[in-house]
Amino acid sequence: MKQYQNIFIRLPCSVLVVLLYIPLFACKMPNDKEEVLPRNQSLPLFNPHVPDFICEIESNKVPPIDAQAEDWFLEARALEDPEIFVEDRDYKKIIDLTRQAAQRLHWKAMLNLASLYVEGRDPLNGEEEAVQLVEKAMRLGIPAAYDRMGTYYANSTGVTGDTTRAYAFWQKAAVMGNPQAMAFLGEKLRAGTDGAIPGYWANIPVAIKMMACALSQGYGPAAFNLHYLYAIPRAANGDEIGDRTPATKQRALNVLHEGVKFGCAECASALAIEFGSPFDLADMLAPYVDKARGERYAVLNRELGFNPNARFPNLDKVLPLPPADLPPWNGDRDTLLHEAKGVRPPPVIPKPSAASLLQKPYFLAAGYALRPTGLHSDAPTAPFSAYWQPVAGQGLTEPAWLFGEGEEFRHFSVLDAAGKSRYGPVTWEQCLTIRHNHGAMEPRAARGLLREVARPEPWLSCACDQVCPVSGVWQPWVAADHPLQAIVNQYWRQAWLTQGAPFPRPHRDWLLDLSDDDVTWHLMDASLADLG
């Protein structure tokens, strides 16, 4: 997802402190009949000294992702591949695909479309339309939309710049579960004392919780600042209460390594220095200088600097931390990156479904099936673009219809409660497109971020409490209708595990409120690293 948070212009601490305690007023005081626009809503002031922080998960708060919309979204992302020069990208197609996905309430597409508007990629839409789109996402309760609105206030994008409101929106986003906001605010709370670093405050316990929660959701950049707090024992007020120990150094090293897997370029750079040319031999995190390891981290750092979308979940296959041995490498950059990427089996080619043989508006592409969501509408028009079907119990057997946002719903002849026939509106239920692949395990990503591998034989699956029976790439998976499937069934959750190693545990290792019994690990690739 496109982010603009990193270009926020930082003000001196003295200015920020004054701003943060100015009450948040809307630009216009509405009367009782006027809606307060989400951009103008009243929010609690940012409190850097909040006593505690509860880790919420963003994927629990967002609308379910429509499978067809996800494919449009990923196709659009592939067209923005860094390997394609900006002037050679087909932005008309990128916008069309992203807009199609956004119309199905694909929340990431909604925010990406807003970014494209801000960038000036669509001549008909600009900053105001971007703000309105983010407001639509806010009405849906999407945490990332609050984070984005904070960034808009920080950078005066479509709204009057207001640092106080920016921090209030970021605080709201973090509390709701947005990892980007958590990482940003967590960094701001890692000072030893308020103002010791201009624009920073002292709240180390909350800073650690925020950054750890962000990292648990796959947000790699949180690892860089988190590793500093892990390296040196600190009191609650931020004071150092001891020197680095082998245990704290190892914990800091581990979190940097995890950050690289999740796409943190700064983490890769730090590890390249730690292993290759440490600043202080007497106080280095790495157990010893290892220039071969440092060189490999440097390759990963350059790649992540060029392509921030890259992820390397199987990093341990080619670059495990000591004391594991490094596999031989021929020095070829692409070979190293290729082996560290996530993997997927060849996609299942679906058989035509009954709906795929129909004409519009009943037609559904062969790769998808429909699942009722339980969301009903009695409105005269479709509230958003989706497949809608008359609710059961109205005496109708109509299949789902595809309606665009604002398109009038059809009328039918139905029997009323008295048994008399009437012609008129009926209640409709939204149907979500799901993959017509009979539950096959197919992690997905934009083109180029995964490599296809043949399914290993025999097909192995294990529970969380087992030990790994075969060295290889393992994918965690939960049922497709599980509320946490959007954060577990991801290619970046893969892990290269050696035979006899324990499988990661959801609560202990990912900070997820998820039972071990709900997760199954599947062997994806048992081939050894081929770096020759």
N, C-alpha and C positions, 0 to 999 in steps of 0.2 A: 504494500500500500504506500502511496506517495505520502511523505511527511515533510512539513515545513518547520517543524519545531526547532531544528538545529540552527536556523538562521534568525532566531529571536535575538533582537538587539538587547544586550544586557546592560542595565542601568547600574550606577553605583549603589552600594548597599544603603547609604543614607537616604537616597531618593526612593528606593524600593520600600523601606520601612515606613516612610510617610505615606506612600501610595497604598500600601497594603491595609492601612487602617482608615481609609476613606470609605464611607458607606457606599454600597453599590446601588445607584439609582438608574432606572430606565431613562433613556433619552427623552421619552414622552410619557407623561402619566396618563394611562388609559382610563376611560370611564368604565363603569361596570359591564357595559355591553361590548366593549372592545377586547379582543384577544391580546394578551401580552405575548409578543413574538418571543420564541425561544431565545433569540439573541439578547433580549432585554430582560429575561427573567431574573428575579432576585435570588441570589445564592449566598450561603454563608461565606463570610470572609475566610481567606486562606489562613489556617492556623498552623504555623510551623512547629508548635510545641504540643501538638495533639499527643495524648498519653499512650495511644496504642493504634495499631492498624490491623484490620482484618483482611486477609487475602481473599478477594473475590475473583472469579474467573469470567473473563469477558464473554467467552463462548456460551455461557449460561444465560446471558442477557440479551442476545441478539436473535432476530427472526431466523427460522430455519432456512438453510441455503437451498434454493431450487437447483436441481442438478443441471438442467439445460442452461440456466443462467450462469452457473459456475463454469460450464464449458465456454460460453461466450466470453466470460471474464478472463479465463486463462488464455484464450486465443488472442484477446486484446493485449494481455501482458506480454505474450510472446512477440507480438509485433513491435513492442518497445524494447526489445533485446538490445543491450548496450553494444553488441557487435554490429548493429545496424546504425549507420550514421543518422543523426537527428534529421538532417535534410532529406534522407531517403526513406523515412518512415511514413507509412500511409495513415496519417492522423485522421483522415475522414473515416476510414474503416475502423480505426481504434476507437473513435468517439461513438460510431454507430453501434459497435459491439458492446462497449461499456454502457451505453445508454439502454440498450436492450436488456442487459443484465440488471441495471439499476431499476428499470421499470418493474421487474419481478421482485423488487425489494432485496436484492443482493447487496448487503450493506457495504461490503468492500468496494463494489462497483460504484455505489452512490458517492462514496468519498473520493474515489479515483476520478469520477466524472467531474466532481467539484474542482479537483486539482487541474484537470485539463482545461476547465473554464478559466481558472486563475492564470494559467500559463498562456492564455490567448489562443488555444488550439481550435476553438470553435468561434467563428466570427459572430454568431448570433447570440452568444452567451458570454458573460464576463463575471466580474467579482460579485455583483449583486445576486446573480443567478446561482453562483457557487454557494453564497451564504444561505439562500433559500433552500438549496438542496441539502446542506448540512442541517438546517433547521428541520427539514422533513425527517432526516435520520434521527435527530434528537427526539422528535415526537414519538418515534418508534422505540425509544429507550436504548439507543445504541451508544455504549460508553465512548467509543472512538470519536463519535460526533461531538461530544463535549470537549474532548481533547483538541479536536480540530478548531472548534469555535474559540477555545483559549488561544490557539496559535494565531487565528485571525485577529483577535484583539491585540495580541502582542505585536503583530506586524502591520496593523491598520489595513487589513485586507477586507474590503467591503464594509467595514465598520470603523467607527472612530476609535483610534488606538487608546487602550486603557489597560495598563499593566495590572491594576487591582482586579479587574474583571477577568483578565487572562488567568491569573493564579486561582481565582475562584472556580473557573471552569476546569482548570487542570486538576484541582482538588476533587471536584465532583467526578471527573472522569476516573481518577485513581480509585476513589471509594467504590465506584461502580464496577471496577475490574479492568480498566484499560492499562495494558502493560507499558505503553509509551509514556503515558502520564506518570505512572509509578516510577519509571526509571528516571524521568526528568526531575520530579520532585525529590526522589530519594537522593539523587546527587546533590540537590540544594540543601539537604538536611545533614550532610556528612561533615560539617565543620566541627572543630573542637569546641569553639565558643561562637556565639552569634557575632557575625561580622568579622570573624578572624580572616575569612576570605570574603571580599565584597560580594554581597548578594547571596550569601550562604548562612545557614542557621545550624545550631547544634541540636540534633535529635537522632543520635546514632541508632538506637534500637528500632525506631520507626524507619529510618533510612534503610537499614538492613532488611527489614520485613518487606518494604516496598520493592527493593531491587531483587530480592530473592523471589518474590511473587511474580515479578515481570519475567525473570529468567525462566521460571517454571512453565510459563506460557509460551516459551520458545523465542522470547525477545532477547537476542544475543547481546546487543549493546549494553544491557544492564550489568553484564558480568564484569566489565572493565572497572567501573567504580566500586562494585561490590568486592572485588578482590583486595582492594586496599583495606577495607574494613575487616576482612577475614585474616589479613596477614599479621596484624598487630592487635593483641588483646586490648579492649577499651572498656571503660566504665560507661554507665548510662549517659553521663554528661559529655562523653566523647574523649575524656582524658585517657591517655595511654597508661595502662597499668602493668606493662611488662614489655619485654623484648619479643621479637619474633621467635617462635619455637619451631622445631621440625614439624609439629602437627599443624600450626597455623600457616606455615609456609606451604605445606602440602595442600591444605584446603584452598589457599589462594591460587596455587598452581592449577588445581583441579577446576576451579570455577573459570579461570581464563581459558582452559582447554575446552570446557563446555561452551563457552562463549564463541570460540572459533567454529564449533559445530553449527551453532545457530547464527552464524554470519557476522560476527564481530571482528571487523578489521583491526581495531585498536588492540584487541586481545591477541590476535596473531602477531602484530608488531611487537607487543610487549614480550611475548614468548620467544620471538626471533632474537630479541636483545638478551633476554634472560639466559638462553642457551648458547647463543652465538658470541656475544660480547657484552657481558654484564657490566653495569656501571661500578658495582662494588662487590668484589669477589668475596668479601667477608660477610656480606648481608644479602646475597642473592637468593631468590626463591628456588631456582633449580638446584638439584642436589649436586650437580657438577656441570662444568662447561662441556657442551656437546654441539660442536659446530654443524654436524650433519643434521641434527634436529633443528637447529636454528635456521639452516638454509631452507628446510621444508616449510617451516612457519613463515618465512619471508615470501615464499612462493604463494602461500595462501593469503597473506596480507595483500600482496599486489593484486591478486584476483578479486578479493572482496572490495578493495578500493575501486576497482574497475566495474565490478558487478555486485552491488550490495544485495541483490536478490539471491545470490548463490548460497547454498547451505551444504555442509559436509558432515552429515550424521554418522557416516562410517569412517570418520577420521582415524579411529583407533586401528583400522585395518592397515593404514600406511604410515601412521605417525602416533604410536601409543606413547604414553608417558612412561618414564623410567619406573620400575626396573625392567619393563618389557624391552626386548630387543627390537631394533629397527630392521624391517625387511630391506633387502638390497634395492637400490633405485638407480636407474640409468641417467638421472638428471633431467629427463624430459618433463616439462611443466604439465603438459596436457595429460600425460600418463598418471601423474600424481593426483591431479584434480579429478580425473575420471574415476579412479578407484575409490576416492573419498566421498563421491556423490551418493545420494539416495538411489535406490533401485526399485524397479517395478517389473512384474511379469508382463508378457505380451497381453494387450487388452483382449477381453472376451468379445467376440463378434456376436451381437445379439441376434436372435431370430426375430423376424417381423412379428410385432404384436398386433392384436386385433385393431387397436386404435391407429396403428401406422398404416392400415389399409383403407382408412376412411378419408373423406375429403374435409376441407376446412368447413366449419370451425371445429370439427371433431378431431381432425388429424393430429397425431402425435408421432414425432420421429421415432424410428424403430429402436433407438438406443435407450428409450425412456418408458417408464410406466408411471402410473398416477397413484398418489396416496392421499386420501382425505386428511385435512389438517384439524378439523373441528372448528375452524373459524367460519362463522356464518355472517351473512349480510342480507338485510331487508331493504337496502338502499335501492333506488331505481336504476343506478348505474354502478359499474364495477369500481370499487374503491382503488384498485390498482391492477396492473396487468397480471393475469394468471388464468389457469384453467379453473372454471367454476361449474359446479354440478348442482342441480336441484336437490335439496336435502331430502333424505329418505323420509317416508311417512306422509308424503303429499300426494301419493297415488301416481307418481311419475317414474318412468324408467329411462329418462333421458341420460345419455352419456355426458361426460364433461365437455364444455365448450370453452374455447379460448377467447377471452374478452380483453380488450385493451382498457387502460385506465380511462374512466369516464364514458365508456361505451354502454349503451342502454342494455339492461338485462331483458331477456325475452319474457313474454307473457304466455300463460298456458291455461287450458281449461282444466279445472280441478274441482273436486268435491269439497264443499265447506263442511263445518261441524254439523250442520243440519242435514247433510247428505245431498244438498242441492248443488248443481253444477254452476260454476262461475268462471269467467275468463278474466285473468288479471295477473298481477305479480305473484311470485313465489319467493321463498327463502332459498338462498344459494349458499353453497359451501365451497371454500377454496380447496383445490387439489394441488399438491406439490408434485413436481416431476422428480422421480427417483431413477436410479440407473436400472435398466432392464438387463441385469447381469446375474440374476439369481443369487445375489449375495456374495459374489466373488470379491476377493480382497484385492482392490486396485487403488493404491495410493496415487494421488494426482498432483500435478504441478504444471506450471507453464513449460512449454517446449524448451528443451535444453537443460533443464534443471535435474532431470532424472535420466538414468540409463536403463535400458531394457535388458533383462536377464531371463534365461530359460528357467522355468519352474524346476526346483531341485526334486530329485526322486531318491528316496521316498519323501512325500510331503509330510513334514514334521510340525507338530503343534505342541506347545507346552503351557502349563499354568505358571503363574508368577512365583509360586513357592518351590518350583523345581529348579534344578541346576541345568545349565545349558548342556545338551547332549552332544552337540556338533558345533565346531567353530564356524562362524558365518555371520551373515547379516540377518537380523531378526526384526520383525515388524510387530508391534503391539496392535491389537484390534479389539474393539468392543462392538456390540450389536449396532446395526445401522440406526435403530430407533433409540439408542441410548442418549441421554441428554448431554453427555460429554464426548460423543463421537467426533465432534468437530475439532476437538483438541487432542484426541488420542489417535484417531485413524489418519495420521499425517505422516508423510515420508520423513519429515525431520525428527520424528520420534524413533526412527530406526536405530539400532545399536549393533555394532560389531562386537560379538561376544566370543570368547574362547571357551573351548570345552571345559566344563567343570565350574564355570563362573556363574554367579547368581544372576537372575533376571532383575532388572530394575523394578522397584515396587512403587505403585502410583502415589501413595500417601507419603512415604518416606523420601522418595527421590524426586517426585514431581509436585509435591504439595497439593495434590488433588484429593478432594473428598470422594474417593473412588475405591471400591472394594477390590482386593486382589482377585476375587472370584469372577469379577466382570471382565477381566482382561485375559486374553489369550495371546501368546507369542507364537508367531509363525516364521519358519525358516524361509528366507527369500533367496539367499545365494550362499552356497557353501564353497565357492571358489576362493583360493588363497590369493593374496595380493600379487598381481602380475605387473611389476615395475621394471622389468628387465628391458 
